[in-house]
């Protein structure tokens, strides 16, 4: 007899306009058999950790051809990156018991017709927690690595500014820059985060953007000789202030615009002429375009972790019931470190 278990899921109730609220999501429970029907290529996963990232909010809006992914369908399970264990397999490359990371449902169990977006987990030991594959060793980590090393083409001694520096990506960009011998400044939204950027992650300086009346003045104070590299996570008035402070031939890597995700009308950027006068190169990018670089990234960053050259912070919440509030916290900057949801299969 096939074992049946309850599958808790987070479902999008309707497209979101404006600020995301808990009422936009609901938790439902369905019966799920712990065995696949005999279809070739499918996997049944037991989900262990879920990752909340700012882009999730973008996919909760109505379909937009300018977005970099398909919007979620109201009434369906929200997708996210996560860490899972294979509990049944009809795919030759995956065995029962394998640990994987990739795009899964925000739920206790996920049935995948094809494991196209899954990567087998190679390293698991005391120095490499499984949850790291939602962040430093997963999509955010590769995003930080590619954006800084490939898009920004850094050189030793250059000046680097990282906005949203305490997020899953920003904390890594700053540390990659320090390992390159750069001067690094980050911004965050609380005094606690500012102190951690300087004292835990090794940033040369940091400031609380919420306490600055004029961001252009704040950046000039931190970068009297100008900014060579900007890792963009915020957009809006922050980008405007950065453009004025960029150096000639500066580089900007754009991987997110979190200040704009809840807005019904996006902020304009008024200092774009600086890109002409200063010959600035600004490039947007997304991690899936660079999946071929994951093996070399993984080997390097695992070595950094084991040697203590990189540190990492997570903000872990327990149970699917806490997940909606945690996602809202990411958009408001409430999380302290990478936001992770640990699945409690006893709930």
Steps between C-alpha positions, in 0.01 A plus 500: 500500500635842401567735791300826491619818668368854535670752275488857629537761226522878469260616228471840330140614546504776237740726315659757732472874439702724733638367828504126552290393799435168668143504367643455149616151600328205660612165636309195385543131572456214254554125508801380303611138434861423591556317172509616138283361228736313264576789266852533365698804617297604806617569855322524834680730743484550872578869545736597783578872457334777299666821385323838498647749255379842392423393143217279632292816542546585130348165398193568715397786270294469184692357203738755354716431191778707659537267800769230497267216590141385467259638759346256745142397423245599769383189681826318436801424718768770517840384373835582657852366529545231761684195626330160479555127530388256230249252647392339172656514155425398143808686368826318429717785633332525841477234767283474811686679779680751275515855633429772243447874470305698244152632423230321696155579640453679832362185654595192697518270195551584132427277201716591200423349158860581403796614716618769258565757770667274757868466592636212705663609824866403499628615838332427834703515819517693826646808327238500221141504638234382254325836531804666335372369166211747524753783516878513496530172303182547297341763277594807716862387527543443128327834434748680725797321345398560138386857555820606669767296320351475150284812458703748704852384396657614831860604551698513822472836673172606338210647698184292529155595626238236584139599570277261696836380627361288780288285272587151379681639194641824638685345795684273256582769243667707771713207612596406143609862451712499817669177387585684176666781697229759435369777726140408584206695642150364550163640601228340710183605682586465870785591735541130589552404136745784443713386793493139380607602150809663646580264787389160368524522121805726483359793303724806524197720575121487501207734557130486582325636192184569703689755710644692203310807383703517179638176354721689255673673791528172693672327209735794446595476867577128468665528158681835477689368195189351338355151442656258251253212543139500616310178568136602457226339705274797574428744215305825520658791685796283604598442138456871429742588781753239391513624139610845616780343707628248244848533353578514130480148351318373807303174487155423641360147531121496539346186649199649681298814575335410829387856576266478200333162547205619709444821300211538255695780325876458489735784595672679216880527473608853412880487480539260209699759303787415737526171313598697192729758658677242719487214245340272759418141408180374665387143437206304630530125542328195646657191651351234263710642213815402691414150624796365305725679750350328804763221533795740513308734731412212735858375535631850573237603753502167688875548540445859623246377757724223630798737526292762681554757226125555459235517771127478449186585696156345472167609645322169558128465575340170596202357316291583195254699714771765555595526134254772381606740773865425428461589129341833591796557732744456212329778305511737797856408606392339825711187451853490643688285249377263229132420559447124522195296599569165663223252424365327808341176380341446841289817478 
